[in-house]
Amino acid sequence: MSENCIFCRIARGEIPAEKILETDHTVVFKDIHPVAPVHYLAVPKKHIDHLDKADPKDAAILADVLLSLAEAARKAGVVDAGYRVIANTNRDAGQEVFHLHFHLLAGRRMGHMG
């Protein structure tokens, strides 16, 4: 974990967050600036700057993050209606915090991307 990274600090419990679930490798919590009725962030506890910096050795961690997102969606009751998972990689994609994280968006109909 990185000493000053906000998501590392949330994962360590130094900064409060409304946690949805936590595993050995992942923390899922509510986004403080939601863009949908359900807007969670899933972060690996291991500091990885962004998806492009993930290593094949991180495969189990990445799998845990995605499985945690699915569990969070089930807990939120949005699986049948549907949800979106997004990972922004680097500035042009809109990444603001340089710790790999995935957004789970749900609770309203999403428009097409592209």
BAKEFI-735871 format. One record per residue: residue number from 1; y, z, x of N, C-alpha, C, O in turn. Coordinates in steps of 0.001 Angstrom, whole numbers. Layout:
<recs>
REC   num       npy       npz       npx      capy      capz      capx       cpy       cpz       cpx       opy       opz       opx
REC   NUM         Y         Z         X         Y         Z         X         Y         Z         X         Y         Z         X
...
</recs>
This chain:
<recs>
REC   num       npy       npz       npx      capy      capz      capx       cpy       cpz       cpx       opy       opz       opx
REC     1     -1187         0       838         0         0         0      1248         0       881      1253       550      1982
REC     2      2275      -613       383      3537      -673      1103      4384       536       714      4431       930      -451
REC     3      5043      1109      1698      5789      2347      1491      6880      2241       428      6996      3129      -416
REC     4      7686      1167       451      8844      1073      -439      8663       122     -1614      9564        10     -2446
REC     5      7548      -557     -1707      7313     -1499     -2802      7248      -737     -4128      6509       240     -4249
REC     6      8020     -1183     -5117      8073      -481     -6399      6710      -447     -7085      6350       566     -7685
REC     7      5943     -1545     -7006      4635     -1548     -7663      3639      -678     -6914      2774       -64     -7539
REC     8      3737      -610     -5592      2893       321     -4840      3236      1757     -5225      2349      2599     -5367
REC     9      4513      2028     -5391      4941      3386     -5764      4476      3746     -7173      4108      4892     -7428
REC    10      4489      2778     -8087      3940      3018     -9429      2447      3295     -9331      1940      4225     -9959
REC    11      1746      2486     -8544       294      2660     -8385       -42      4031     -7801     -1058      4626     -8159
REC    12       806      4533     -6906       582      5855     -6310      1039      6992     -7216       795      8158     -6909
REC    13      1700      6669     -8331      2179      7701     -9244      3517      8298     -8849      3922      9318     -9406
REC    14      4213      7684     -7898      5520      8185     -7456      6636      7804     -8407      7647      8501     -8487
REC    15      6468      6718     -9120      7436      6254    -10118      6706      6240    -11454      5625      5662    -11563
REC    16      7285      6869    -12469      6592      6890    -13762      6544      5510    -14403      7468      4706    -14277
REC    17      5449      5266    -15087      5258      4027    -15848      4358      4371    -17024      3544      5293    -16957
REC    18      4516      3625    -18085      3647      3826    -19250      2356      3056    -19013      2239      1877    -19347
REC    19      1395      3753    -18428       137      3111    -18043      -745      2863    -19261      -874      3708    -20147
REC    20     -1341      1687    -19274     -2276      1290    -20321     -3691      1602    -19865     -4501      2120    -20634
REC    21     -3987      1284    -18604     -5280      1640    -18019     -5177      1575    -16510     -4265       971    -15945
REC    22     -6155      2224    -15872     -6201      2260    -14419     -7655      2239    -13971     -8507      2899    -14566
REC    23     -7932      1475    -12916     -9258      1419    -12303     -9097      1784    -10826     -8010      2155    -10385
REC    24    -10168      1676    -10087    -10089      1934     -8644     -9181       946     -7933     -8610      1270     -6892
REC    25     -9037      -278     -8489     -8285     -1336     -7819     -7020     -1786     -8540     -6214     -2513     -7959
REC    26     -6827     -1372     -9788     -5793     -1974    -10636     -5065      -930    -11465     -5644        76    -11873
REC    27     -3781     -1188    -11708     -2999      -420    -12679     -2379     -1424    -13643     -1791     -2421    -13224
REC    28     -2517     -1150    -14941     -1882     -1963    -15983      -884     -1057    -16700     -1230        40    -17139
REC    29       356     -1529    -16812      1398      -717    -17446      2361     -1610    -18220      2403     -2824    -18016
REC    30      3136      -988    -19112      4108     -1734    -19919      5272     -2180    -19062      5776     -1423    -18232
REC    31      5698     -3423    -19272      6877     -3956    -18604      8116     -3277    -19182      8208     -3099    -20397
REC    32      9069     -2895    -18335     10268     -2214    -18829     11289     -3189    -19421     12250     -2765    -20062
REC    33     11086     -4485    -19209     11944     -5513    -19796     11059     -6536    -20512     10933     -7670    -20050
REC    34     10442     -6147    -21638      9473     -7041    -22286     10117     -8299    -22855     11240     -8277    -23359
REC    35      9366     -9399    -22760      9791    -10669    -23352      8902    -11047    -24528      9047    -12126    -25102
REC    36      7984    -10159    -24884      7092    -10352    -26030      6771     -8963    -26572      6929     -7972    -25860
REC    37      6322     -8878    -27826      5981     -7570    -28391      4974     -6787    -27544      5075     -5565    -27433
REC    38      4013     -7482    -26952      3109     -6875    -25980      3400     -7545    -24646      3222     -8755    -24503
REC    39      3845     -6765    -23676      4149     -7297    -22342      3728     -6241    -21327      4423     -5250    -21106
REC    40      2575     -6482    -20720      2035     -5575    -19718      2066     -6261    -18360      2066     -7488    -18263
REC    41      2092     -5447    -17324      1940     -5926    -15959       658     -5340    -15394       374     -4157    -15580
REC    42      -107     -6159    -14712     -1312     -5702    -14019     -1096     -5937    -12535      -822     -7058    -12106
REC    43     -1222     -4866    -11750     -1004     -4962    -10310     -2212     -4412     -9567     -2778     -3392     -9957
REC    44     -2602     -5090     -8498     -3636     -4497     -7648     -3021     -3324     -6884     -1848     -3363     -6515
REC    45     -3810     -2297     -6654     -3323     -1168     -5873     -3105     -1559     -4416     -2251      -985     -3740
REC    46     -3866     -2524     -3933     -3657     -3051     -2586     -2416     -3936     -2612     -2269     -4776     -3499
REC    47     -1540     -3753     -1661      -347     -4589     -1607      -713     -5990     -1110     -1207     -6170         3
REC    48      -454     -6966     -1969      -583     -8391     -1646       726     -9013     -2117      1083     -8856     -3284
REC    49      1446     -9706     -1258      2773    -10221     -1623      2751    -11097     -2868      3553    -10909     -3782
REC    50      1826    -12060     -2899      1689    -12956     -4048       341    -13646     -3948      -377    -13478     -2963
REC    51        -1    -14414     -4958     -1335    -15004     -5039     -1675    -15838     -3812     -2823    -15847     -3367
REC    52      -702    -16528     -3269      -954    -17371     -2109     -1322    -16555      -867     -1879    -17100        86
REC    53     -1021    -15278      -871     -1351    -14408       261     -2687    -13692        67     -3126    -12966       959
REC    54     -3335    -13883     -1070     -4640    -13271     -1298     -5659    -13905      -369     -5567    -15085       -29
REC    55     -6617    -13113        28     -7645    -13525       981     -8983    -13541       250     -9148    -12799      -719
REC    56     -9937    -14352       674    -11258    -14310        32    -11864    -12905        -9    -12653    -12599      -903
REC    57    -11503    -12053       949    -11982    -10666       931    -11421     -9883      -256    -11936     -8817      -594
REC    58    -10370    -10407      -889     -9745     -9749     -2038    -10367    -10172     -3365     -9866     -9794     -4424
REC    59    -11439    -10941     -3328    -12024    -11483     -4559    -12389    -10388     -5560    -12117    -10537     -6751
REC    60    -12987     -9312     -5113    -13373     -8234     -6035    -12143     -7573     -6651    -12163     -7183     -7818
REC    61    -11080     -7448     -5871     -9835     -6868     -6392     -9236     -7788     -7443     -8831     -7333     -8513
REC    62     -9179     -9079     -7145     -8613    -10035     -8107     -9442    -10084     -9383     -8886    -10177    -10478
REC    63    -10758    -10024     -9257    -11618     -9989    -10447    -11327     -8746    -11265    -11268     -8812    -12493
REC    64    -11143     -7610    -10599    -10850     -6372    -11315     -9521     -6453    -12053     -9401     -5961    -13175
REC    65     -8523     -7072    -11429     -7219     -7231    -12090     -7378     -8050    -13369     -6868     -7665    -14421
REC    66     -8084     -9178    -13282     -8254    -10031    -14469     -9095     -9352    -15542     -8783     -9464    -16728
REC    67    -10139     -8661    -15156    -10954     -7938    -16142    -10160     -6794    -16775    -10351     -6478    -17949
REC    68     -9280     -6181    -16006     -8415     -5130    -16544     -7427     -5698    -17555     -7120     -5052    -18557
REC    69     -6931     -6900    -17294     -6046     -7552    -18263     -6778     -7799    -19579     -6225     -7565    -20654
REC    70     -8015     -8269    -19496     -8799     -8506    -20714     -9017     -7200    -21472     -8920     -7172    -22699
REC    71     -9310     -6124    -20752     -9499     -4818    -21398     -8198     -4336    -22038     -8216     -3783    -23138
REC    72     -7084     -4540    -21364     -5789     -4154    -21925     -5492     -4949    -23194     -4955     -4400    -24157
REC    73     -5833     -6231    -23204     -5637     -7056    -24399     -6502     -6545    -25543     -6049     -6503    -26687
REC    74     -7742     -6155    -25251     -8605     -5573    -26299     -8000     -4286    -26831     -7977     -4061    -28041
REC    75     -7510     -3440    -25929     -6905     -2172    -26347     -5675     -2404    -27224     -5409     -1632    -28145
REC    76     -4927     -3469    -26933     -3723     -3786    -27705     -4050     -4481    -29022     -3176     -4631    -29876
REC    77     -5298     -4905    -29192     -5702     -5564    -30426     -5188     -6984    -30569     -4960     -7452    -31684
REC    78     -5002     -7681    -29438     -4417     -9021    -29506     -5394    -10137    -29145     -4998    -11300    -29076
REC    79     -6652     -9806    -28915     -7607    -10812    -28460     -7808    -11910    -29500     -7793    -13091    -29153
REC    80     -7993    -11549    -30754     -8250    -12564    -31778     -7068    -13509    -31970     -7262    -14712    -32145
REC    81     -5850    -12982    -31941     -4663    -13828    -32099     -4378    -14607    -30821     -3898    -15739    -30877
REC    82     -4669    -14011    -29675     -4474    -14676    -28390     -3420    -14017    -27532     -2545    -13298    -28016
REC    83     -3530    -14284    -26241     -2571    -13751    -25279     -2453    -14704    -24105     -3302    -15573    -23905
REC    84     -1395    -14532    -23335     -1134    -15370    -22168     -1100    -14482    -20930      -599    -13358    -20973
REC    85     -1641    -15000    -19823     -1595    -14320    -18528      -869    -15231    -17555     -1202    -16408    -17423
REC    86       131    -14676    -16870       964    -15457    -15952      1100    -14710    -14626      1273    -13491    -14602
REC    87      1019    -15454    -13530      1345    -14923    -12208      2381    -15846    -11581      2094    -17016    -11329
REC    88      3562    -15343    -11331      4604    -16117    -10669      4435    -15950     -9161      4264    -14833     -8672
REC    89      4484    -17058     -8431      4305    -17013     -6983      5533    -17584     -6288      5786    -18788     -6330
REC    90      6280    -16711     -5659      7492    -17014     -4897      8710    -17234     -5800      8604    -17280     -7025
REC    91      9850    -17365     -5160     11140    -17344     -5865     11310    -18454     -6900     11755    -18183     -8015
REC    92     10968    -19686     -6559     11178    -20792     -7492     10343    -20646     -8759     10686    -21212     -9797
REC    93      9265    -19901     -8681      8429    -19658     -9858      8937    -18459    -10655      8446    -18197    -11753
REC    94      9908    -17733    -10121     10478    -16598    -10836      9970    -15248    -10379     10242    -14242    -11034
REC    95      9237    -15190     -9271      8756    -13894     -8788      9942    -13080     -8295     10717    -13537     -7455
REC    96     10077    -11868     -8826     11175    -10987     -8452     10700     -9824     -7592     11411     -9393     -6684
REC    97      9510     -9315     -7869      8928     -8236     -7078      7801     -8851     -6257      6866     -9429     -6811
REC    98      7890     -8727     -4946      6919     -9376     -4077      5717     -8472     -3802      5437     -8052     -2679
REC    99      5040     -8210     -4900      3730     -7563     -4946      3007     -8327     -6042      3493     -8400     -7171
REC   100      1857     -8896     -5723      1119     -9690     -6705      1016     -8929     -8012       623     -7763     -8040
REC   101      1374     -9601     -9091      1238     -9003    -10417      1061    -10105    -11444      1501    -11240    -11266
REC   102       405     -9726    -12519       127    -10640    -13617       779    -10087    -14871       710     -8887    -15137
REC   103      1409    -10959    -15637      1999    -10594    -16914       998    -10909    -18020       420    -11996    -18041
REC   104       792     -9981    -18925        34    -10227    -20148      1063    -10240    -21271      1751     -9246    -21504
REC   105      1164    -11368    -21963      2124    -11541    -23057      1368    -11809    -24338       445    -12623    -24366
REC   106      1762    -11119    -25404      1086    -11303    -26692      1950    -10730    -27805      3028    -10184    -27571
REC   107      1444    -10872    -29014      2124    -10298    -30171      3022    -11270    -30906      3643    -10911    -31906
REC   108      3097    -12488    -30424      3836    -13549    -31119      3241    -14872    -30663      2548    -14934    -29648
REC   109      3511    -15918    -31411      3016    -17246    -31055      3769    -17725    -29823      4998    -17672    -29776
REC   110      3032    -18187    -28838      3620    -18684    -27600      3789    -20196    -27673      2933    -20894    -28216
REC   111      4870    -20690    -27137      5086    -22130    -27070      4256    -22733    -25952      3730    -22017    -25099
REC   112      4144    -24045    -25960      3406    -24747    -24901      4213    -24722    -23613      5442    -24777    -23636
REC   113      3524    -24641    -22511      4168    -24663    -21202      3899    -26031    -20594      2743    -26411    -20409
REC   114      4926    -26755    -20290      4679    -28030    -19622      5161    -29153    -20362      5020    -30291    -19916
</recs>
